[in-house]
Amino acid sequence: MAQTTTSDIAAHERTYRGFLTLLKWGTGTVVVVLCLMGLFMVRG
C-alpha cells in the first residue's frame, strides 16, 4: 500500500477546496439562470 505524505494531503485538500468552490458557484449560477428563465418566460 502506498504511503501518503504531507504534500500529497495538502494537494488533495487544495483540489477538494477548488472542487467545492466550483460546485458552489455552479449551483448558484444554475439557480440564477432558472430564476431569470422563470421570470422572463412566464411574463413573455
mmCIF entry with sequence, helices, sheets and N, C-alpha, C, O atoms, coordinates in Angstrom:
data_MODEL
# 
_entry.id   MODEL 
# 
_entity.id                         1 
_entity.type                       polymer 
_entity.pdbx_number_of_molecules   1 
# 
_entity_poly.entity_id                      1 
_entity_poly.type                           'polypeptide(L)' 
_entity_poly.nstd_linkage                   no 
_entity_poly.nstd_monomer                   no 
_entity_poly.pdbx_seq_one_letter_code       MAQTTTSDIAAHERTYRGFLTLLKWGTGTVVVVLCLMGLFMVRG 
_entity_poly.pdbx_seq_one_letter_code_can   MAQTTTSDIAAHERTYRGFLTLLKWGTGTVVVVLCLMGLFMVRG 
_entity_poly.pdbx_strand_id                 A 
# 
loop_
_entity_poly_seq.entity_id 
_entity_poly_seq.num 
_entity_poly_seq.mon_id 
_entity_poly_seq.hetero 
1 1  MET n 
1 2  ALA n 
1 3  GLN n 
1 4  THR n 
1 5  THR n 
1 6  THR n 
1 7  SER n 
1 8  ASP n 
1 9  ILE n 
1 10 ALA n 
1 11 ALA n 
1 12 HIS n 
1 13 GLU n 
1 14 ARG n 
1 15 THR n 
1 16 TYR n 
1 17 ARG n 
1 18 GLY n 
1 19 PHE n 
1 20 LEU n 
1 21 THR n 
1 22 LEU n 
1 23 LEU n 
1 24 LYS n 
1 25 TRP n 
1 26 GLY n 
1 27 THR n 
1 28 GLY n 
1 29 THR n 
1 30 VAL n 
1 31 VAL n 
1 32 VAL n 
1 33 VAL n 
1 34 LEU n 
1 35 CYS n 
1 36 LEU n 
1 37 MET n 
1 38 GLY n 
1 39 LEU n 
1 40 PHE n 
1 41 MET n 
1 42 VAL n 
1 43 ARG n 
1 44 GLY n 
# 
_struct_asym.id          A 
_struct_asym.entity_id   1 
# 
_struct_conf.conf_type_id            HELX_P 
_struct_conf.id                      HELX_P1 
_struct_conf.pdbx_PDB_helix_id       AA1 
_struct_conf.beg_label_comp_id       THR 
_struct_conf.beg_label_asym_id       A 
_struct_conf.beg_label_seq_id        6 
_struct_conf.pdbx_beg_PDB_ins_code   ? 
_struct_conf.end_label_comp_id       ARG 
_struct_conf.end_label_asym_id       A 
_struct_conf.end_label_seq_id        43 
_struct_conf.pdbx_end_PDB_ins_code   ? 
_struct_conf.beg_auth_comp_id        THR 
_struct_conf.beg_auth_asym_id        A 
_struct_conf.beg_auth_seq_id         6 
_struct_conf.end_auth_comp_id        ARG 
_struct_conf.end_auth_asym_id        A 
_struct_conf.end_auth_seq_id         43 
_struct_conf.pdbx_PDB_helix_class    1 
_struct_conf.details                 ? 
_struct_conf.pdbx_PDB_helix_length   38 
# 
_struct_conf_type.id          HELX_P 
_struct_conf_type.criteria    ? 
_struct_conf_type.reference   ? 
# 
loop_
_atom_site.group_PDB 
_atom_site.id 
_atom_site.type_symbol 
_atom_site.label_atom_id 
_atom_site.label_alt_id 
_atom_site.label_comp_id 
_atom_site.label_asym_id 
_atom_site.label_entity_id 
_atom_site.label_seq_id 
_atom_site.pdbx_PDB_ins_code 
_atom_site.Cartn_x 
_atom_site.Cartn_y 
_atom_site.Cartn_z 
_atom_site.occupancy 
_atom_site.B_iso_or_equiv 
_atom_site.pdbx_formal_charge 
_atom_site.auth_seq_id 
_atom_site.auth_comp_id 
_atom_site.auth_asym_id 
_atom_site.auth_atom_id 
_atom_site.pdbx_PDB_model_num 
ATOM 1   N N  . MET A 1 1  ? 0.841   -1.174 0.000   1.00 0.00 ? 1  MET A N  1 
ATOM 2   C CA . MET A 1 1  ? 0.000   0.000  0.000   1.00 0.00 ? 1  MET A CA 1 
ATOM 3   C C  . MET A 1 1  ? 0.891   1.244  0.000   1.00 0.00 ? 1  MET A C  1 
ATOM 4   O O  . MET A 1 1  ? 1.917   1.289  0.678   1.00 0.00 ? 1  MET A O  1 
ATOM 5   N N  . ALA A 1 2  ? 0.486   2.232  -0.760  1.00 0.00 ? 2  ALA A N  1 
ATOM 6   C CA . ALA A 1 2  ? 1.266   3.465  -0.866  1.00 0.00 ? 2  ALA A CA 1 
ATOM 7   C C  . ALA A 1 2  ? 1.064   4.323  0.377   1.00 0.00 ? 2  ALA A C  1 
ATOM 8   O O  . ALA A 1 2  ? -0.006  4.335  0.987   1.00 0.00 ? 2  ALA A O  1 
ATOM 9   N N  . GLN A 1 3  ? 2.116   5.032  0.726   1.00 0.00 ? 3  GLN A N  1 
ATOM 10  C CA . GLN A 1 3  ? 2.022   5.918  1.876   1.00 0.00 ? 3  GLN A CA 1 
ATOM 11  C C  . GLN A 1 3  ? 1.753   7.333  1.389   1.00 0.00 ? 3  GLN A C  1 
ATOM 12  O O  . GLN A 1 3  ? 2.289   7.770  0.372   1.00 0.00 ? 3  GLN A O  1 
ATOM 13  N N  . THR A 1 4  ? 0.924   8.028  2.123   1.00 0.00 ? 4  THR A N  1 
ATOM 14  C CA . THR A 1 4  ? 0.651   9.422  1.772   1.00 0.00 ? 4  THR A CA 1 
ATOM 15  C C  . THR A 1 4  ? 1.602   10.322 2.541   1.00 0.00 ? 4  THR A C  1 
ATOM 16  O O  . THR A 1 4  ? 1.918   10.080 3.705   1.00 0.00 ? 4  THR A O  1 
ATOM 17  N N  . THR A 1 5  ? 2.041   11.349 1.869   1.00 0.00 ? 5  THR A N  1 
ATOM 18  C CA . THR A 1 5  ? 2.924   12.313 2.511   1.00 0.00 ? 5  THR A CA 1 
ATOM 19  C C  . THR A 1 5  ? 2.155   13.591 2.784   1.00 0.00 ? 5  THR A C  1 
ATOM 20  O O  . THR A 1 5  ? 1.019   13.756 2.341   1.00 0.00 ? 5  THR A O  1 
ATOM 21  N N  . THR A 1 6  ? 2.776   14.477 3.506   1.00 0.00 ? 6  THR A N  1 
ATOM 22  C CA . THR A 1 6  ? 2.132   15.742 3.838   1.00 0.00 ? 6  THR A CA 1 
ATOM 23  C C  . THR A 1 6  ? 1.823   16.545 2.584   1.00 0.00 ? 6  THR A C  1 
ATOM 24  O O  . THR A 1 6  ? 0.776   17.187 2.499   1.00 0.00 ? 6  THR A O  1 
ATOM 25  N N  . SER A 1 7  ? 2.726   16.513 1.609   1.00 0.00 ? 7  SER A N  1 
ATOM 26  C CA . SER A 1 7  ? 2.480   17.274 0.382   1.00 0.00 ? 7  SER A CA 1 
ATOM 27  C C  . SER A 1 7  ? 1.326   16.679 -0.412  1.00 0.00 ? 7  SER A C  1 
ATOM 28  O O  . SER A 1 7  ? 0.587   17.414 -1.068  1.00 0.00 ? 7  SER A O  1 
ATOM 29  N N  . ASP A 1 8  ? 1.157   15.357 -0.367  1.00 0.00 ? 8  ASP A N  1 
ATOM 30  C CA . ASP A 1 8  ? 0.019   14.738 -1.044  1.00 0.00 ? 8  ASP A CA 1 
ATOM 31  C C  . ASP A 1 8  ? -1.293  15.173 -0.404  1.00 0.00 ? 8  ASP A C  1 
ATOM 32  O O  . ASP A 1 8  ? -2.269  15.457 -1.098  1.00 0.00 ? 8  ASP A O  1 
ATOM 33  N N  . ILE A 1 9  ? -1.307  15.221 0.913   1.00 0.00 ? 9  ILE A N  1 
ATOM 34  C CA . ILE A 1 9  ? -2.519  15.623 1.621   1.00 0.00 ? 9  ILE A CA 1 
ATOM 35  C C  . ILE A 1 9  ? -2.826  17.092 1.342   1.00 0.00 ? 9  ILE A C  1 
ATOM 36  O O  . ILE A 1 9  ? -3.988  17.454 1.156   1.00 0.00 ? 9  ILE A O  1 
ATOM 37  N N  . ALA A 1 10 ? -1.810  17.932 1.312   1.00 0.00 ? 10 ALA A N  1 
ATOM 38  C CA . ALA A 1 10 ? -2.016  19.358 1.028   1.00 0.00 ? 10 ALA A CA 1 
ATOM 39  C C  . ALA A 1 10 ? -2.559  19.550 -0.383  1.00 0.00 ? 10 ALA A C  1 
ATOM 40  O O  . ALA A 1 10 ? -3.453  20.368 -0.600  1.00 0.00 ? 10 ALA A O  1 
ATOM 41  N N  . ALA A 1 11 ? -2.025  18.803 -1.336  1.00 0.00 ? 11 ALA A N  1 
ATOM 42  C CA . ALA A 1 11 ? -2.517  18.904 -2.716  1.00 0.00 ? 11 ALA A CA 1 
ATOM 43  C C  . ALA A 1 11 ? -3.952  18.411 -2.802  1.00 0.00 ? 11 ALA A C  1 
ATOM 44  O O  . ALA A 1 11 ? -4.767  18.992 -3.519  1.00 0.00 ? 11 ALA A O  1 
ATOM 45  N N  . HIS A 1 12 ? -4.264  17.353 -2.083  1.00 0.00 ? 12 HIS A N  1 
ATOM 46  C CA . HIS A 1 12 ? -5.629  16.829 -2.077  1.00 0.00 ? 12 HIS A CA 1 
ATOM 47  C C  . HIS A 1 12 ? -6.600  17.847 -1.490  1.00 0.00 ? 12 HIS A C  1 
ATOM 48  O O  . HIS A 1 12 ? -7.691  18.047 -2.024  1.00 0.00 ? 12 HIS A O  1 
ATOM 49  N N  . GLU A 1 13 ? -6.210  18.486 -0.401  1.00 0.00 ? 13 GLU A N  1 
ATOM 50  C CA . GLU A 1 13 ? -7.081  19.481 0.221   1.00 0.00 ? 13 GLU A CA 1 
ATOM 51  C C  . GLU A 1 13 ? -7.293  20.686 -0.685  1.00 0.00 ? 13 GLU A C  1 
ATOM 52  O O  . GLU A 1 13 ? -8.400  21.221 -0.749  1.00 0.00 ? 13 GLU A O  1 
ATOM 53  N N  . ARG A 1 14 ? -6.242  21.126 -1.390  1.00 0.00 ? 14 ARG A N  1 
ATOM 54  C CA . ARG A 1 14 ? -6.389  22.238 -2.344  1.00 0.00 ? 14 ARG A CA 1 
ATOM 55  C C  . ARG A 1 14 ? -7.352  21.851 -3.460  1.00 0.00 ? 14 ARG A C  1 
ATOM 56  O O  . ARG A 1 14 ? -8.212  22.645 -3.844  1.00 0.00 ? 14 ARG A O  1 
ATOM 57  N N  . THR A 1 15 ? -7.213  20.648 -3.975  1.00 0.00 ? 15 THR A N  1 
ATOM 58  C CA . THR A 1 15 ? -8.090  20.186 -5.048  1.00 0.00 ? 15 THR A CA 1 
ATOM 59  C C  . THR A 1 15 ? -9.532  20.109 -4.567  1.00 0.00 ? 15 THR A C  1 
ATOM 60  O O  . THR A 1 15 ? -10.451 20.513 -5.280  1.00 0.00 ? 15 THR A O  1 
ATOM 61  N N  . TYR A 1 16 ? -9.731  19.593 -3.360  1.00 0.00 ? 16 TYR A N  1 
ATOM 62  C CA . TYR A 1 16 ? -11.078 19.456 -2.817  1.00 0.00 ? 16 TYR A CA 1 
ATOM 63  C C  . TYR A 1 16 ? -11.713 20.824 -2.580  1.00 0.00 ? 16 TYR A C  1 
ATOM 64  O O  . TYR A 1 16 ? -12.896 21.019 -2.857  1.00 0.00 ? 16 TYR A O  1 
ATOM 65  N N  . ARG A 1 17 ? -10.919 21.778 -2.063  1.00 0.00 ? 17 ARG A N  1 
ATOM 66  C CA . ARG A 1 17 ? -11.443 23.133 -1.872  1.00 0.00 ? 17 ARG A CA 1 
ATOM 67  C C  . ARG A 1 17 ? -11.824 23.767 -3.205  1.00 0.00 ? 17 ARG A C  1 
ATOM 68  O O  . ARG A 1 17 ? -12.846 24.445 -3.302  1.00 0.00 ? 17 ARG A O  1 
ATOM 69  N N  . GLY A 1 18 ? -11.010 23.550 -4.224  1.00 0.00 ? 18 GLY A N  1 
ATOM 70  C CA . GLY A 1 18 ? -11.337 24.063 -5.551  1.00 0.00 ? 18 GLY A CA 1 
ATOM 71  C C  . GLY A 1 18 ? -12.602 23.444 -6.098  1.00 0.00 ? 18 GLY A C  1 
ATOM 72  O O  . GLY A 1 18 ? -13.417 24.128 -6.717  1.00 0.00 ? 18 GLY A O  1 
ATOM 73  N N  . PHE A 1 19 ? -12.772 22.138 -5.872  1.00 0.00 ? 19 PHE A N  1 
ATOM 74  C CA . PHE A 1 19 ? -13.985 21.456 -6.314  1.00 0.00 ? 19 PHE A CA 1 
ATOM 75  C C  . PHE A 1 19 ? -15.213 22.024 -5.618  1.00 0.00 ? 19 PHE A C  1 
ATOM 76  O O  . PHE A 1 19 ? -16.237 22.261 -6.261  1.00 0.00 ? 19 PHE A O  1 
ATOM 77  N N  . LEU A 1 20 ? -15.121 22.242 -4.317  1.00 0.00 ? 20 LEU A N  1 
ATOM 78  C CA . LEU A 1 20 ? -16.261 22.792 -3.582  1.00 0.00 ? 20 LEU A CA 1 
ATOM 79  C C  . LEU A 1 20 ? -16.594 24.208 -4.045  1.00 0.00 ? 20 LEU A C  1 
ATOM 80  O O  . LEU A 1 20 ? -17.766 24.574 -4.134  1.00 0.00 ? 20 LEU A O  1 
ATOM 81  N N  . THR A 1 21 ? -15.570 25.000 -4.338  1.00 0.00 ? 21 THR A N  1 
ATOM 82  C CA . THR A 1 21 ? -15.800 26.354 -4.847  1.00 0.00 ? 21 THR A CA 1 
ATOM 83  C C  . THR A 1 21 ? -16.500 26.306 -6.197  1.00 0.00 ? 21 THR A C  1 
ATOM 84  O O  . THR A 1 21 ? -17.450 27.051 -6.437  1.00 0.00 ? 21 THR A O  1 
ATOM 85  N N  . LEU A 1 22 ? -16.029 25.430 -7.078  1.00 0.00 ? 22 LEU A N  1 
ATOM 86  C CA . LEU A 1 22 ? -16.662 25.280 -8.388  1.00 0.00 ? 22 LEU A CA 1 
ATOM 87  C C  . LEU A 1 22 ? -18.100 24.804 -8.246  1.00 0.00 ? 22 LEU A C  1 
ATOM 88  O O  . LEU A 1 22 ? -18.985 25.282 -8.956  1.00 0.00 ? 22 LEU A O  1 
ATOM 89  N N  . LEU A 1 23 ? -18.338 23.875 -7.343  1.00 0.00 ? 23 LEU A N  1 
ATOM 90  C CA . LEU A 1 23 ? -19.681 23.364 -7.113  1.00 0.00 ? 23 LEU A CA 1 
ATOM 91  C C  . LEU A 1 23 ? -20.602 24.465 -6.601  1.00 0.00 ? 23 LEU A C  1 
ATOM 92  O O  . LEU A 1 23 ? -21.748 24.572 -7.037  1.00 0.00 ? 23 LEU A O  1 
ATOM 93  N N  . LYS A 1 24 ? -20.102 25.281 -5.676  1.00 0.00 ? 24 LYS A N  1 
ATOM 94  C CA . LYS A 1 24 ? -20.898 26.371 -5.105  1.00 0.00 ? 24 LYS A CA 1 
ATOM 95  C C  . LYS A 1 24 ? -21.272 27.390 -6.179  1.00 0.00 ? 24 LYS A C  1 
ATOM 96  O O  . LYS A 1 24 ? -22.435 27.774 -6.296  1.00 0.00 ? 24 LYS A O  1 
ATOM 97  N N  . TRP A 1 25 ? -20.284 27.828 -6.962  1.00 0.00 ? 25 TRP A N  1 
ATOM 98  C CA . TRP A 1 25 ? -20.553 28.822 -7.997  1.00 0.00 ? 25 TRP A CA 1 
ATOM 99  C C  . TRP A 1 25 ? -21.414 28.247 -9.115  1.00 0.00 ? 25 TRP A C  1 
ATOM 100 O O  . TRP A 1 25 ? -22.272 28.943 -9.657  1.00 0.00 ? 25 TRP A O  1 
ATOM 101 N N  . GLY A 1 26 ? -21.195 27.004 -9.458  1.00 0.00 ? 26 GLY A N  1 
ATOM 102 C CA . GLY A 1 26 ? -22.002 26.364 -10.499 1.00 0.00 ? 26 GLY A CA 1 
ATOM 103 C C  . GLY A 1 26 ? -23.457 26.245 -10.084 1.00 0.00 ? 26 GLY A C  1 
ATOM 104 O O  . GLY A 1 26 ? -24.360 26.509 -10.877 1.00 0.00 ? 26 GLY A O  1 
ATOM 105 N N  . THR A 1 27 ? -23.682 25.846 -8.836  1.00 0.00 ? 27 THR A N  1 
ATOM 106 C CA . THR A 1 27 ? -25.047 25.724 -8.327  1.00 0.00 ? 27 THR A CA 1 
ATOM 107 C C  . THR A 1 27 ? -25.719 27.091 -8.272  1.00 0.00 ? 27 THR A C  1 
ATOM 108 O O  . THR A 1 27 ? -26.882 27.230 -8.650  1.00 0.00 ? 27 THR A O  1 
ATOM 109 N N  . GLY A 1 28 ? -24.997 28.088 -7.807  1.00 0.00 ? 28 GLY A N  1 
ATOM 110 C CA . GLY A 1 28 ? -25.552 29.437 -7.760  1.00 0.00 ? 28 GLY A CA 1 
ATOM 111 C C  . GLY A 1 28 ? -25.907 29.963 -9.138  1.00 0.00 ? 28 GLY A C  1 
ATOM 112 O O  . GLY A 1 28 ? -26.938 30.613 -9.314  1.00 0.00 ? 28 GLY A O  1 
ATOM 113 N N  . THR A 1 29 ? -25.058 29.685 -10.114 1.00 0.00 ? 29 THR A N  1 
ATOM 114 C CA . THR A 1 29 ? -25.321 30.123 -11.485 1.00 0.00 ? 29 THR A CA 1 
ATOM 115 C C  . THR A 1 29 ? -26.578 29.467 -12.037 1.00 0.00 ? 29 THR A C  1 
ATOM 116 O O  . THR A 1 29 ? -27.398 30.129 -12.673 1.00 0.00 ? 29 THR A O  1 
ATOM 117 N N  . VAL A 1 30 ? -26.732 28.176 -11.800 1.00 0.00 ? 30 VAL A N  1 
ATOM 118 C CA . VAL A 1 30 ? -27.919 27.460 -12.280 1.00 0.00 ? 30 VAL A CA 1 
ATOM 119 C C  . VAL A 1 30 ? -29.177 28.024 -11.626 1.00 0.00 ? 30 VAL A C  1 
ATOM 120 O O  . VAL A 1 30 ? -30.196 28.192 -12.296 1.00 0.00 ? 30 VAL A O  1 
ATOM 121 N N  . VAL A 1 31 ? -29.121 28.315 -10.336 1.00 0.00 ? 31 VAL A N  1 
ATOM 122 C CA . VAL A 1 31 ? -30.280 28.875 -9.637  1.00 0.00 ? 31 VAL A CA 1 
ATOM 123 C C  . VAL A 1 31 ? -30.650 30.234 -10.225 1.00 0.00 ? 31 VAL A C  1 
ATOM 124 O O  . VAL A 1 31 ? -31.829 30.505 -10.455 1.00 0.00 ? 31 VAL A O  1 
ATOM 125 N N  . VAL A 1 32 ? -29.667 31.083 -10.468 1.00 0.00 ? 32 VAL A N  1 
ATOM 126 C CA . VAL A 1 32 ? -29.937 32.407 -11.038 1.00 0.00 ? 32 VAL A CA 1 
ATOM 127 C C  . VAL A 1 32 ? -30.532 32.280 -12.436 1.00 0.00 ? 32 VAL A C  1 
ATOM 128 O O  . VAL A 1 32 ? -31.496 32.972 -12.763 1.00 0.00 ? 32 VAL A O  1 
ATOM 129 N N  . VAL A 1 33 ? -29.966 31.403 -13.263 1.00 0.00 ? 33 VAL A N  1 
ATOM 130 C CA . VAL A 1 33 ? -30.478 31.217 -14.628 1.00 0.00 ? 33 VAL A CA 1 
ATOM 131 C C  . VAL A 1 33 ? -31.914 30.711 -14.590 1.00 0.00 ? 33 VAL A C  1 
ATOM 132 O O  . VAL A 1 33 ? -32.754 31.188 -15.354 1.00 0.00 ? 33 VAL A O  1 
ATOM 133 N N  . LEU A 1 34 ? -32.211 29.756 -13.717 1.00 0.00 ? 34 LEU A N  1 
ATOM 134 C CA . LEU A 1 34 ? -33.576 29.240 -13.625 1.00 0.00 ? 34 LEU A CA 1 
ATOM 135 C C  . LEU A 1 34 ? -34.551 30.306 -13.146 1.00 0.00 ? 34 LEU A C  1 
ATOM 136 O O  . LEU A 1 34 ? -35.679 30.378 -13.634 1.00 0.00 ? 34 LEU A O  1 
ATOM 137 N N  . CYS A 1 35 ? -34.130 31.133 -12.196 1.00 0.00 ? 35 CYS A N  1 
ATOM 138 C CA . CYS A 1 35 ? -34.998 32.220 -11.732 1.00 0.00 ? 35 CYS A CA 1 
ATOM 139 C C  . CYS A 1 35 ? -35.266 33.225 -12.843 1.00 0.00 ? 35 CYS A C  1 
ATOM 140 O O  . CYS A 1 35 ? -36.399 33.671 -13.021 1.00 0.00 ? 35 CYS A O  1 
ATOM 141 N N  . LEU A 1 36 ? -34.228 33.582 -13.590 1.00 0.00 ? 36 LEU A N  1 
ATOM 142 C CA . LEU A 1 36 ? -34.413 34.518 -14.698 1.00 0.00 ? 36 LEU A CA 1 
ATOM 143 C C  . LEU A 1 36 ? -35.290 33.918 -15.793 1.00 0.00 ? 36 LEU A C  1 
ATOM 144 O O  . LEU A 1 36 ? -36.121 34.616 -16.374 1.00 0.00 ? 36 LEU A O  1 
ATOM 145 N N  . MET A 1 37 ? -35.110 32.642 -16.075 1.00 0.00 ? 37 MET A N  1 
ATOM 146 C CA . MET A 1 37 ? -35.963 31.977 -17.070 1.00 0.00 ? 37 MET A CA 1 
ATOM 147 C C  . MET A 1 37 ? -37.417 31.991 -16.612 1.00 0.00 ? 37 MET A C  1 
ATOM 148 O O  . MET A 1 37 ? -38.320 32.260 -17.403 1.00 0.00 ? 37 MET A O  1 
ATOM 149 N N  . GLY A 1 38 ? -37.638 31.701 -15.337 1.00 0.00 ? 38 GLY A N  1 
ATOM 150 C CA . GLY A 1 38 ? -38.996 31.720 -14.813 1.00 0.00 ? 38 GLY A CA 1 
ATOM 151 C C  . GLY A 1 38 ? -39.601 33.106 -14.871 1.00 0.00 ? 38 GLY A C  1 
ATOM 152 O O  . GLY A 1 38 ? -40.784 33.258 -15.175 1.00 0.00 ? 38 GLY A O  1 
ATOM 153 N N  . LEU A 1 39 ? -38.811 34.108 -14.586 1.00 0.00 ? 39 LEU A N  1 
ATOM 154 C CA . LEU A 1 39 ? -39.296 35.480 -14.591 1.00 0.00 ? 39 LEU A CA 1 
ATOM 155 C C  . LEU A 1 39 ? -39.644 35.947 -16.000 1.00 0.00 ? 39 LEU A C  1 
ATOM 156 O O  . LEU A 1 39 ? -40.723 36.497 -16.221 1.00 0.00 ? 39 LEU A O  1 
ATOM 157 N N  . PHE A 1 40 ? -38.744 35.734 -16.951 1.00 0.00 ? 40 PHE A N  1 
ATOM 158 C CA . PHE A 1 40 ? -38.942 36.272 -18.290 1.00 0.00 ? 40 PHE A CA 1 
ATOM 159 C C  . PHE A 1 40 ? -39.774 35.377 -19.193 1.00 0.00 ? 40 PHE A C  1 
ATOM 160 O O  . PHE A 1 40 ? -40.442 35.885 -20.094 1.00 0.00 ? 40 PHE A O  1 
ATOM 161 N N  . MET A 1 41 ? -39.762 34.086 -18.991 1.00 0.00 ? 41 MET A N  1 
ATOM 162 C CA . MET A 1 41 ? -40.522 33.196 -19.870 1.00 0.00 ? 41 MET A CA 1 
ATOM 163 C C  . MET A 1 41 ? -41.991 33.148 -19.477 1.00 0.00 ? 41 MET A C  1 
ATOM 164 O O  . MET A 1 41 ? -42.850 32.975 -20.342 1.00 0.00 ? 41 MET A O  1 
ATOM 165 N N  . VAL A 1 42 ? -42.300 33.297 -18.198 1.00 0.00 ? 42 VAL A N  1 
ATOM 166 C CA . VAL A 1 42 ? -43.697 33.278 -17.761 1.00 0.00 ? 42 VAL A CA 1 
ATOM 167 C C  . VAL A 1 42 ? -44.373 34.587 -18.140 1.00 0.00 ? 42 VAL A C  1 
ATOM 168 O O  . VAL A 1 42 ? -45.533 34.595 -18.552 1.00 0.00 ? 42 VAL A O  1 
ATOM 169 N N  . ARG A 1 43 ? -43.648 35.697 -18.001 1.00 0.00 ? 43 ARG A N  1 
ATOM 170 C CA . ARG A 1 43 ? -44.207 37.000 -18.354 1.00 0.00 ? 43 ARG A CA 1 
ATOM 171 C C  . ARG A 1 43 ? -44.345 37.171 -19.862 1.00 0.00 ? 43 ARG A C  1 
ATOM 172 O O  . ARG A 1 43 ? -45.291 37.795 -20.343 1.00 0.00 ? 43 ARG A O  1 
ATOM 173 N N  . GLY A 1 44 ? -43.386 36.605 -20.607 1.00 0.00 ? 44 GLY A N  1 
ATOM 174 C CA . GLY A 1 44 ? -43.339 36.816 -22.047 1.00 0.00 ? 44 GLY A CA 1 
ATOM 175 C C  . GLY A 1 44 ? -44.374 36.036 -22.735 1.00 0.00 ? 44 GLY A C  1 
ATOM 176 O O  . GLY A 1 44 ? -44.479 36.095 -23.960 1.00 0.00 ? 44 GLY A O  1 
# 
